[in-house]
Amino acid sequence: MQAFFVIAYIVLMVVIGLYFSRRKVHDDTDFIVAGRSLSTLVLTATLLATFVGSGSIVGGASFVFQHGPGAAIFFFAGTPIAALVVYFLLARKMRRSRATTIPGLIEERFGPTARSIASLIILLAYVGIVSYQFTGAGQALNLAFGLPVWQGVVIAALVMIGLATMGGLVSVAYTDYLSAIIIFGSMLIALPLVLTRLGGSVT
């Protein structure tokens, strides 16, 4: 049964990515920044799906259990504080800018050397992030289908890279939107089940 759900999820992601890439991608701006036209709901969902994963749910829960709620507030405060800073101080300037990347924004303020440094920092950071996403997806496919992990990593890489290249931010945002719904719904379903197993109460 779990294999069926994994296959259905992958197929659904590819179909949604293809659909929105055909409907909404017409030029470079559409590809890179979704034409600057994402609704608040879709934008919120893609940020949620991007930042809330197994590391946040499982790793975050373990961190809170080991170090207490005070440490948890410190650990998780970065994301909401950054969101508030961007919303109140940077969003309007970013909207007015013609830049379509973070290094491009930095170049406007500090020059091309700063852009190159920012590009290198982002590249180094995201090589690690993307690599563990591929590895995690490969482990999931190993559990679902019994594939060797390396084969799961290859399949996951092909699907993820395909989604990103077929429609840029448009396809990624709308597949993330569905993923966010699945994540949120799954957590709501899992919460009473986990509390019941631990002998707690859902009321």
C-alpha angles and dihedrals in degrees: 000000000000090000090056092053092048092051092045090051094050093046091048092051092051093047093049092046091051093046097052094039089057094044103040111023113088105138144006094281091055090049098047104035102011090252088294086275106112113135120239091252095052092043091050091048095050091050090048093050090046097051102031113069139123090299092057096041104038100021093040092050090050091049092051091047092051100041107024135239095297092061089044092057090052092045097050100034095089098074099050092041091051090048091053092048092050093046098048102030110023112022097081093048091046091051091053093048122094091215117112099192137049092246087051091055091048091050091056091057104032108018138250096303091059089048091055092048092048091049091052093048092049092046093052092046096048096045086066094042095049092044094057090045089055090046093048092049089048090054090050092052089048090056093044100044107012092244119155108266093242091057090049089051091052093049092047092048092051093050095045095044090045092054091049095047099042095061111355116216092349095064092038093050096050095044087049088051091059091042090053090054090051092047094049094044092047092051091050090051094043096049098071091040092054093045090049092051090050092050095252132124132254092210 
